[in-house]
């Protein structure tokens, strides 16, 4: 399994950013190559509800093209969970638009013991009948018009999800948005894969 390597200055910068932003979520991007991050860039969180959501400003995301011109890449997008664990939420899965990029979550659930974990989230758009699934499993409305269901690794897969989840192995989120009429506008299965984080001392 690939390891996400962070220069000590990058790790410290993310934690400091998260602490400064608490109780709101903060966000930013990491520059580097081959899974090794050497610089971090703070971004503006444009989400309407920054207490439990994030939206990286476009100007910061555009820096990835500058990185690529120099032979680097946007290794990761990071954000914080000020009071919850360092694991993607249904909203995080919905916001995951870069499947080849790592997503780092810094949890400050315990102020004196920050936790930083790395994930990749890959969305798929299933071509299957969703009505039975929506009736069979307990979706939570995670924010107005956005619904999510989490299928944990090792948990029995509901029969109604077998066709929808074809090609995806747990853990994954099933998330969908609705229009004002209640009709489903977008349905995704988002696989969640965790990767080890290694901090490079002295880097």
C-alpha positions as CSV (number, residue, x, y, z in Angstrom):
1,X,0.0,0.0,0.0
2,X,1.2,3.5,-0.8
3,X,2.3,5.7,2.0
4,X,1.6,9.5,2.2
5,X,4.8,11.2,3.2
6,X,4.7,14.6,4.8
7,X,7.6,16.9,5.5
8,X,7.5,17.8,9.3
9,X,6.8,21.5,8.3
10,X,3.8,20.4,6.3
11,X,2.4,18.3,9.1
12,X,2.9,21.1,11.7
13,X,1.4,23.6,9.3
14,X,-1.8,21.6,8.8
15,X,-2.2,21.1,12.6
16,X,-1.6,24.8,13.2
17,X,-4.1,25.8,10.6
18,X,-6.7,23.5,12.0
19,X,-6.2,24.9,15.5
20,X,-6.4,28.5,14.3
21,X,-9.6,27.8,12.5
22,X,-11.4,25.9,15.2
23,X,-14.5,25.7,15.7
24,X,-14.8,26.0,11.9
25,X,-13.3,23.6,9.3
26,X,-10.2,24.8,7.4
27,X,-8.8,23.5,4.1
28,X,-5.9,23.7,1.8
29,X,-3.7,21.8,-0.6
30,X,-0.3,20.1,-0.6
31,X,2.4,20.3,-3.2
32,X,4.9,17.5,-3.9
33,X,5.4,14.5,-6.0
34,X,5.0,10.7,-5.8
35,X,3.0,10.8,-2.6
36,X,5.5,13.0,-0.8
37,X,4.2,16.5,0.2
38,X,6.8,19.2,0.6
39,X,4.7,22.4,0.8
40,X,1.3,23.3,2.0
41,X,-1.0,26.1,0.9
42,X,-3.8,27.5,3.0
43,X,-7.1,28.0,1.2
44,X,-10.2,29.9,1.9
45,X,-13.1,27.8,3.0
46,X,-16.1,29.0,0.9
47,X,-18.7,26.7,2.3
48,X,-21.8,28.3,3.6
49,X,-21.7,26.3,6.9
50,X,-18.0,26.1,7.8
51,X,-18.7,24.5,11.1
52,X,-19.1,21.1,9.4
53,X,-18.3,21.5,5.7
54,X,-15.5,22.8,3.5
55,X,-15.2,24.1,-0.1
56,X,-11.7,25.0,-1.3
57,X,-11.6,28.3,-3.1
58,X,-11.0,28.0,-6.9
59,X,-7.9,30.2,-6.9
60,X,-6.0,27.8,-4.6
61,X,-7.1,24.7,-6.6
62,X,-5.8,26.4,-9.8
63,X,-2.3,26.2,-8.3
64,X,-2.2,22.6,-9.3
65,X,-1.4,23.7,-12.9
66,X,1.5,25.8,-11.6
67,X,2.8,22.7,-9.7
68,X,2.5,20.6,-12.8
69,X,4.5,23.1,-14.9
70,X,7.3,22.7,-12.4
71,X,7.2,18.9,-12.5
72,X,5.2,18.6,-9.2
73,X,1.6,17.8,-8.5
74,X,-1.2,18.5,-6.0
75,X,-0.5,15.6,-3.8
76,X,-3.5,16.1,-1.4
77,X,-6.4,18.3,-0.4
78,X,-6.7,18.7,3.4
79,X,-9.4,19.9,5.7
80,X,-10.1,19.6,9.4
81,X,-12.8,18.0,11.6
82,X,-12.8,20.3,14.6
83,X,-14.8,18.0,16.9
84,X,-15.1,14.7,15.2
85,X,-12.9,11.8,14.1
86,X,-10.5,11.9,11.2
87,X,-12.7,9.9,8.8
88,X,-14.6,11.1,5.8
89,X,-18.2,12.0,6.3
90,X,-21.0,11.6,3.7
91,X,-20.5,15.3,2.8
92,X,-16.8,14.7,2.4
93,X,-17.5,11.8,0.0
94,X,-19.9,14.1,-2.0
95,X,-17.2,16.7,-2.2
96,X,-14.5,14.3,-3.4
97,X,-13.9,15.4,-7.1
98,X,-10.3,14.3,-7.4
99,X,-10.0,10.5,-7.3
100,X,-6.3,10.5,-8.0
101,X,-5.6,12.9,-5.1
102,X,-5.2,12.1,-1.4
103,X,-7.7,13.6,1.0
104,X,-6.2,14.4,4.4
105,X,-8.3,15.0,7.5
106,X,-7.0,16.6,10.6
107,X,-9.1,15.8,13.7
108,X,-9.0,18.0,16.7
109,X,-11.5,15.9,18.6
110,X,-8.9,15.9,21.3
111,X,-7.0,19.2,21.3
112,X,-3.8,17.9,22.8
113,X,-3.7,14.8,20.4
114,X,-4.4,15.9,16.8
115,X,-5.0,13.0,14.4
116,X,-4.1,13.2,10.7
117,X,-5.3,10.4,8.3
118,X,-5.2,10.1,4.5
119,X,-7.8,8.7,2.2
120,X,-8.6,8.3,-1.5
121,X,-12.2,8.6,-2.5
122,X,-13.4,7.3,-5.9
123,X,-16.9,8.1,-7.1
124,X,-18.9,5.9,-9.4
125,X,-22.2,6.6,-11.0
126,X,-24.2,3.3,-11.0
127,X,-26.7,2.4,-13.7
128,X,-29.2,0.6,-11.6
129,X,-32.7,1.0,-10.2
130,X,-32.4,3.1,-7.0
131,X,-36.0,3.1,-5.7
132,X,-35.6,-0.3,-4.0
133,X,-32.4,0.7,-2.3
134,X,-33.8,4.0,-1.1
135,X,-36.6,2.1,0.5
136,X,-34.5,-0.6,2.0
137,X,-31.6,1.2,3.7
138,X,-31.6,4.1,6.2
139,X,-30.3,7.2,4.5
140,X,-29.5,10.2,6.6
141,X,-30.1,13.8,5.4
142,X,-26.6,15.1,6.1
143,X,-27.5,18.6,4.8
144,X,-30.6,20.0,3.0
145,X,-31.2,17.9,-0.1
146,X,-28.1,15.7,0.4
147,X,-28.6,12.1,1.7
148,X,-26.0,9.5,2.6
149,X,-25.6,5.9,3.7
150,X,-22.4,4.3,4.9
151,X,-21.5,0.7,4.2
152,X,-18.8,-0.4,6.6
153,X,-16.2,-3.0,5.8
154,X,-17.2,-6.4,7.1
155,X,-20.9,-5.4,7.5
156,X,-23.4,-7.5,5.5
157,X,-24.3,-5.8,2.2
158,X,-28.1,-5.3,1.9
159,X,-29.5,-7.2,-1.0
160,X,-31.0,-4.0,-2.4
161,X,-27.5,-2.5,-2.8
162,X,-25.9,-5.5,-4.7
163,X,-26.5,-4.1,-8.2
164,X,-25.8,-0.5,-7.2
165,X,-22.6,-1.3,-5.5
166,X,-21.3,-3.6,-8.3
167,X,-17.6,-2.8,-8.7
168,X,-17.2,-1.2,-5.3
169,X,-16.0,-2.9,-2.2
170,X,-16.8,-1.6,1.3
171,X,-16.2,0.7,2.9
172,X,-18.2,3.1,0.7
173,X,-20.8,5.8,0.8
174,X,-24.0,5.9,-1.2
175,X,-24.9,9.6,-1.6
176,X,-27.5,11.4,-3.6
177,X,-28.9,14.9,-4.0
178,X,-32.5,15.8,-4.6
179,X,-34.2,18.6,-6.4
180,X,-36.9,20.7,-4.7
181,X,-39.5,18.3,-6.2
182,X,-37.8,15.4,-4.3
183,X,-36.5,13.8,-7.5
184,X,-33.0,12.4,-7.4
185,X,-30.6,14.5,-9.4
186,X,-27.3,12.7,-8.8
187,X,-26.5,9.4,-7.3
188,X,-22.9,8.2,-6.5
189,X,-21.2,5.3,-4.9
190,X,-18.0,6.6,-3.3
191,X,-15.3,4.1,-2.3
192,X,-13.1,5.1,0.7
193,X,-9.6,3.8,1.0
194,X,-7.2,4.7,3.8
195,X,-3.4,5.1,3.3
196,X,-0.7,5.3,6.0
197,X,0.7,8.8,6.8
198,X,4.4,9.1,7.6
199,X,5.9,12.3,8.9
200,X,9.5,12.9,7.7
201,X,11.4,14.3,10.6
202,X,13.9,17.1,9.8
203,X,12.2,17.7,6.4
